[in-house]
Each structure stands twice: as structure tokens, then as C-alpha cells.
């Protein structure tokens, strides 16, 4: 058996979800990468009423959308997002994001340590960037935070549903306002020239709701994780501190360690739209497939010493943002945010360190978005 074929066989296994349903779990990098880009898999199910669920406790891990039109709608939607969140469009935002980060670092420098880095920097930074993108008041941040934490609750589906509903209501109001008075913001760009097509407007509404939820939480959590990794790996931190140009590589390595916030603990949920022969098994139409991004990002066949944090790792073909037509079209923005943060942080705070032992940090394990409860640092 060829190495490639053997890896496919070893990559796929059947597991039982917390909801008690069966699913195919895919772990190796090559297999996950191939199936991420496979148009025969999608978030929708041919017969939603018969679909396996990952869990009954929250809104993730179940089918979404219409399988008959998913592929065409996704292609159209992706083209629109690529135009709005292109690298050139992101570069136009660079000076505004840079100003936000520099202003927060200035404020941080006036604080008396120890301080909670998440509360004083990571969370406000991510929130301010989203508010800048949507041109909405920063005073709404406490609502955003509350709705996001409610929506991400992995144990209470009523709380999760209510949190998402509030974010969607805010997004609908934002769209109505931008139709009446367009601005130079993401919402206005997305609805420009699109009329009032219900399906499209629903996608815009969901995206805007996700932006004030996951779009805030995820960058803040990646900054926190990155700082923890750097502060607990002194040689890597010293390398970045002496050469800030390594920030690009450092960010990619941090992202390799970060589990996608939209994934379940076993991976991204997909459903087979037709029978698929893969890895020596037949994935039947309607079967749930779990694409284990975390496992793929630790595949020793692709990443040498995969559990070692190495900011000089190259190449670094992690799959945190997906792959192919299902790669996140807005990935250039968080990359830019993170590179600006880690290119400046240790220049401004060369003695930055954790104020408590790593094992004393508390994590939001009850939330799908994860993250730390607080991140005490000193300098």
C-alpha cells in the first residue's frame, strides 16, 4: 500500500458523538485538507430531520442551510466576502488598527502592574477593531460581550439561543440603518447593490452577528494564547523580542496551536451530500464527518516536533483558517491584527511576564469560544 493511501486509511475512524450519534472522525493533515476542499461535504444535510447531531446542548454540531443550494450559494457568498475582506482592503485598515493597538499600549503603560491583560488589552483591542469595521458605538461593547458569552454557552441551549437571537436583532437593525444611510463600513459594503434578497440578507445578518460575537472573542483569545505561549517559552520570546520581524512567523505558529472557535472538541462538523469513497471506507450520503483541525495541525508527518512551539517554523501549512473554497475569506484581518500586536508588545514591555504560575490560570471551558477568565501579567 502506498504511503498516501495508508495515511488515508489511518486517518478515518468512526466515533460516537456526545449526542449518541455516529460520525466519521478525520485526523491526519492530508486527509483533513482534502476533505476541507471537497465540495461533496457541507454544513447542510440532504435530510435534516435524519441528521446526526454532535450535541443536543448547544447550537453547534447540527446541520445548517439547504443542501440543494449550498454549493452555489457558498460560491457566490465567498466571492462577495473576498472582495470586502481582500488583502488590499485589509491593508487600507492597517493604519486604523495600528492606531488602536498603539493607543491601548499607551494606556497599558500608565497602569500599575500586575494587571489583567485580557481585560485591559486583548478584549478592548478586538472589540475596538470590530466597532471600527462596523462603525458602531464602542459603548455597545458590554452588550456584545454578554451576547457573545451567552451564545457560546456549550451547556445551556436556551441561553445560547437567546444570546444569538440578541446579536441577530442588533445586526438586522444595523442593516436597516445602513440601507437608509450607507457608510464606509463592512455592513454597507456587503449590502451595496444586493437588493433585498432574503437569503442573501440572512447571510449578511448572520455574518454581522458572528462579527460582534466570535469576531471579537476569537482574536482576543488568540492574543491571550499567543502571549501565554511566548511567556512560557523563554527562548522563543527572546527571539521575537530581539527581532520583531519574526512576528509574521510567530503568528502562524500561534494559530497552529489555536483550535478553530467554530469547531466541536472533535473537529469541524460536515455532512456528506453523496457517497464518498475515502481512506478505504465509504462515507454514506448524510453521514456526519468531523474534520479534526487540531489533530491535523499536530500531524508529525507534516510538522517536525509538532508539540514544540517554534516561531521560526517554516513551512507552516496549518489549517486553522480552513483550506480551499472553505478557507476563511477574512483571515487577512486577524493575521494583520496579531502581527501588529506581537511585533510591538515586547518592544514596549520588555520585562513582561505572567503574574501567576501557568497552572493557576482559569479557562472558560463552558464556552465554545474558550479563552481565559483572566490573564494576570506583570512587568
N, C-alpha and C positions, 0 to 999 in steps of 0.2 A: 504494500500500500504506500503511495506517495505521501511525503510529509504533509503536504497541503490537505490531502484527503483525510489523513489520520487526525490532524488537528480539528477538522470539522466534526469528525465522529466524537472526539473527546470534548468538543465544545458544547454539545447539546445534551441536556438531561431533563427528565420530567420531574416536576416538583409539585407539591400541593401548596396552594396559597393560603394565607390566614383565613380566607372566606371558606376554605374547604374545597375549592375547585382545582382542577389540574391545569398546569401550564408547562410550556417548554422554556427552560432557562438556558440562555446562551451566554457563555463566559469569555471565550478567547477573543483576542483583539481582531483577528482576521474575520472571524465569523460574525462578531457584532458589527464590525464595519460594513461587511457585505449586506447584512440584513437591515442596517440603518438606511441604506440607499435602495433597498428592494421595494419597488412600487406595489408588489403583491401584499405587503404588510401595511397596516394603517391603524389609526386610532379608532376608527369606526368598526362596526361589526355587521356582517350581512343580515343577521337576525338578532337584533339587540336583546330581545326578550329571552334568548337562549344563551347569551354570552356569559362566559366565566367572569367572575369578579376577583380582583386581588384582595379586597377587604370590603366589609359592609360598614366600616366605622367612619369613613371619610369620603370626600368627593373624588379622590384619585383612584386609579385602578379599576375603571369601568369604561365601557365604550363611549365615544363621543362622535357626533356627526353622522353623516349619511354615507354609507359605503359606496353607493352607486355614483355619487358625485364627488367623493373626497379627493381623488387624484386631480381632477380638473380644477376644482376649487382651490386646492392647495397650490397648484402651479400658478394660478392667477394671483392668489394672495401673496405668494412668495415674491413674485415679480414686483408687486407693489411695495412690499417691505424692503426689498433690496434697494429700490430707488430711494426710499425715505431714509434708510439706515446704511447707505453706502459708505465706503471708506472716505470718499471725498466729503460727504455730508457730515460724517463724524469729525473730520479734520476742521470743518468750519466751527464746530462746537468746542474745539480744543482750548481756545483762549478762555472761554466762559467756564469750562470745567476746571481749568488750571487756576483761575481766579478764586473759585470756590474752595479748592484744596488749599491754596496758599493762605486764604483768609482764615480757614479753620486751624491751620498750623500756627498762624499768628496768635489766635485766641488760645490755643493749647499751650503755647509758650508762656502765657501770662498766668496759667493755672499753677497751683501749688500741689506737687505730686505727694502721694500717689493719687491717680485719677482712674476713672473707668473709661478706657479707650473706646469701647463700643458706644457708650452714651455720649461722650464728648467729641468723638471724631467720626467713627465708621458710620453710625446711623445718621447723623446730620448730613454727612457728605453725600451718602447715597440718596437721601431724601431731597436735598437741595438740587441735585442733578436732575432727578425726576421732575421736581417742580419747575426747573428751568426748561426742560424738554416740553412739558405740557403747559407752561405759562399759567400755573395755578398758584394760589397763595401758600407760602410756607406755613402760615398759621393753621392750615388744614392737616399738618403733619401728625398731630395726635390722633385724629380720626383715621388717617392712613395706617398708622401703627396698630391701632386697635382692630381695625377691619382685617388687616393682614394676618395678625395673630389669631383672630377668630377663624378666618378662612383656612389657615394652615393647621388647625387642630386635628390631630390624627386619631383622636379617641371619641370625639363628640360631633357626630354628623350634623346635629341641629345647629350647634354653634358654628360649624364650618359653613353650612349653607347660608346662615344669616350673615356671616362676615362677607361671603362672596356676593350676596344679594345687595349689601350696602355699597360695596365697591362698584358693582354694575350700575346701581342707581346713580351714583356720582358720575360715572363715565357717560351715561345717557344724557345727563344734564349738561355735561361738558360738550358733547357732540351738538346738542341743540344750540348751545351758546355760540359754538364756532360756526355753525351754519348761518346764524344771524350776523355774527361779527367775526370773520376769519382773522387769524393772527399768523405769525410766523412760528408755529409750533407743530408738534407731531400730529395732534388731532386734526388740525386744519389741513395739513398735507395729505393725511390719509383719506379724508372725505372729499377733497377737492376733485370735482369732475366725475364723482361716482354716483350722483343722483341719490335716490332713497331706496336702493335695492336692499330689501330686508335682510337677506342672507349676508351680504357684504357688511352692512351696518352692524349686524350681530357680531361679526368677526372683529370689527374695529372696537366695538364696545368691550368685548372680552379682552382684547389686547390692552386697552387703556386700563381696565380693571386690574389686569395682571401687572401692568407697569407700576401702579401705586401699591401693589402688594409685593409679588416676587421681584419686580423691577427695583424695589428698594431693598428688600430683605437680602436678596442674593448677593449683590455687590458688597453690602456691609458685612455679610458673613464671610465672603471670600477675603476681604481685607483682614478681618479678625483671624481667620485660619492662617493666612499668609504671615501675619505678624507672629502668631504662635509658632509656626514652623521655623521662621527665621530666628526668633529669640531662643528657641530650644536646639538650634543647630548653629553654634557659635562660628564655626569656620565658614559656613555659607553666608551668615550675616556679615562677617568681616569682609568677605569677598565683595559683597554688594555695597558695603559701606565705603570701601576703597575705590570701587569702580561702579558708579551709578548707572553706567551704560548697560550693565548686566540686568537692569530692571526688566527688559523685554523677556529674557530667558527665565528670570526668576518668576515672572507672572505665569508663563506657560507651565512651569513646574508646580507652582501653587495650584493652578487649575487642574493639573493632572491628579492632584490629591483631593480635589473637591467633588463630592457626589452631586450630580445634577439635582436641583431642587424639585424638578417635576417628576423625578423617578421615585418608585417604591424602594424599600430596602433591598429588593431582589432585582431591580432594574426598571427600565422604561417599559411601559405596557404597550403592546401592539397586538393586533388580531390579523390572522391570515384571511385574505379575501378570496383566495383559491388554494387548492392543494399545492404544497411546496415540498419538493424533494431536497433535503438538506442534511448533510452530515450522516448519511446512511439511514435516515428516518423520514417518514412522511408527516409533515405538518398539515393537518387537515383543515379544510375551509372552516373558519370560525374559531380555530384553536387560539388560545392566548399564548403570546410569546413574550418573554421577559428578557430584554436586552441589558445585560449587566455591564454598564459603563464602568463602574468601579473596578470590577474584575478585569475588564479589558485594559484599563489603564495601569494595571499591575502585571500584565502578561510578561513573564520572563523571556518569552520568545521575541519580544519587541523592545522591552525596556531592561537594560542591564541593571542588575541590583534594583529591582523595581520598588522595594520598600525604602530605598535610600532617597532622601531629599537632596537633589543636586541641581543648583541653579544654573550650572553650565551644561546641563543635559542637552545634547543635540545629536540627531534629530529628536523631536518630542511630539510624536503624532498622537497625542491624547485625543479622546473622543468626547470630552466633556461638553462641547458645544454641538455634538452630533457629527453627521457626515453626509455628503452628497446633497440631494434635494431637501433633506431634513436637517441640514446644518442650520443653526440659529442665524438668521439673516442680520440680527442686530449685534453679533458678537464683537464687532469692532469697537462699539461704545464701551462695554465693561473692560475690554482689554486696555483701551486708552485710559480710562479712569485708574485702573490698577497700576499701569506703568507710571503714571504721574505720581501716584501716592508713594510707591516703593522706590521711585527714583529720587524722591525728596526727603522722605521720612527720616532716614538715618543721617542725612546731612544736617537736618535741623535739630535732631535729638540723638547725638552720637552715643550717649550713655543709656539709651532706652533699654529697659529690662522689665520682665514680669515682676509684679509686686508680691505675688504669691507663688508657691510651687505649682507646677503644671497640673499635678493630680488634684489640686483643690479647686480648679475651675469647674463651674457648673454649666451644663449644656441644656438647651431647650429640646430635649428628646421627645417631648409630646407634640412638637410642631413638625410638619412636613418640611418646612424650610430650615429646620435645625438652628444652629448658631449657639453662641454663648449667652448666658444670662448677663454676665458682666466680664470685662477683661481688665483687671487691675494692672496698671503699669506704673513704673517709677523711672526717674532719670536723675 
